[in-house]
Structure formats: C-alpha cells, structure tokens
Amino acid sequence: MPRVLAVLVGFVALEHLGFLWLEMFQWTKPLGLKVFRLTAAQAEASASLAMNQGLYNGFLAAGLLWSLAARPELGRPLQAFFLGCVVVAGVFGAATASPRILFVQAVPALAALAVWWYA
C-alpha cells in the first residue's frame, strides 16, 4: 500500500507542476488559451494573476514532493496536509471558476487521501 500511495502523491505533485507550467509560462500562448478556454484579451488581462496562481501550485507540488522524500514520521503528516490543501483548492476552484477543476484537481487528491487513510 505505501507504494500505491507514493504513486498517487507523486501523480498529484506532477499535476501541480503541470499547472505551474501552464499558468506561469503558457497562459497567453495557444496551449494556455485552449486549456483554460480564454480569449487572448482575457489571458493578457489576467496573466499576472495566473502567474501568482501557478506559483502557489508549485508550492503544493514542492510540499508533496517533500512528503515523499521525508522519513515516514514526517512524510505521512505532510502528505495529509498538502493533499488536504489540494482538495480544498479544488473544491473552491470548482465552486468559483469551473466545475471541471473538481475532477482534475480534487478527485486525484481525494483518491490519494483515501489510500493514505487506509494505509
């Protein structure tokens, strides 16, 4: 079970590194416009906000990666904390921005938390 948990936590961390890249470096580019369903004008107007958002996603990824590298007595509580943060961010994003955020962000973190709880 610890290996399954590590894979799920790693997946969520990689997702958030991807979000960082999209929000910080692709927001106004064709890929960013397509992924986030924005017009060029919307993207330009919100680019600095997206970069800030991307940075926060990077912090979540860093925390999750830290939890994988740490000894279990530190790593396990870190996993619960950072996965919980991802779930809250995903639920909030789904309620305020787009319902698909729930499935892209919160559901994978909830799956990892379920395995964490079981393990």
N, C-alpha and C positions, 0 to 999 in steps of 0.2 A: 504493500500500500504506500509506503514512503516514496517509492519510485513514481507511482502514478501521480501522487501529489506534487512531486517535483516537476513532472512534465506539465501538469496543469498550471502551476505557478509560473513556470518558465514561459508557457504559452501566453498567459495574461501579461507578463512582463514584455514579451516580444510585441504583443499587440500595442502596448503603450509606447514602446519605442517607435512603432509604425505611426501611431497618432502624432507623436512628437515630430517626426519627419514630415508628415503630411501638413500639419498645422504650421510648423515653423518654416518649411522650405518649399512646399508645393501649393500653398493656399491660393496664390494668384496665378498659378500655372494651370494648363489644361487638365492635368490629373486632379488637382485640388478642386477646381471648378466642378468637375464631373462627380467626384466622390461626395462633396458637400452640397451639390446641387445649387451652386451660386452663379450669379452673373459676374462678369468681370468687374462691374461697378461695385457690387456688393462685396466682393472679395477685397478690392482695393480699400474700400471704406473700413473694413474690419480686420485688415491684415495685422495691425499691431495687437489687437485683442487675441487673434488666433495664435500669434507667436507666444503670448503670455500663457495661453491655454496649453500650447504644445510643451512649454517649459514645465508646467505642472504635471503633465502626463509623463514627462521624463523623470520627475521626482518619484512618481508612483512606480515606474519601471525600476528606478535605482533601488527603491526600498524593497521591491520584490526580489530583485537580484541579490541584494544584501541578505535577505532572508534565506536564500538558497545557499549562500556561501558561509553563513554563520553556523556556529555549533547549534545543535537542535534545541538546547535550552533557551537560546536567544532567537534562533530562526523561527521556531514554531509561533511564538507570540507575535513576531514581526509579520509573519505570513497572515495571521488572523487580522492584525491591524490594517495592513496595506490592502488585503483583499476586501476587507470591510469598507475602506475608503473608496475603492473602485466600485463596489456595489452602490454606495451612497451617490457617488458621482454619476453612475449610470442611470440610476432611478431619477435623479434630479434632471439630468440631461434629457431623459425620455419625457419627463413632465413639462420641461420648458423649451426644448429645442426640436427634438424629433423622436418619435416612438421607437424607431429602429435602433437608437442608442441602447435601449434596454437589452436587445438581443445581441448586439455587437460587443457591448462592454459589460453589462451587469450579469448576464446569464453565464458567461465563462467564469467570471469571478465567483458567482454563486455555486457553480459546479465544483470549483476548487475548494471553496469553503465547506461544502458538503463532504468532500473527501477528507479535508482537514479534520472536520468534526468526527468523522468515522474512524480515522486513523488515531 
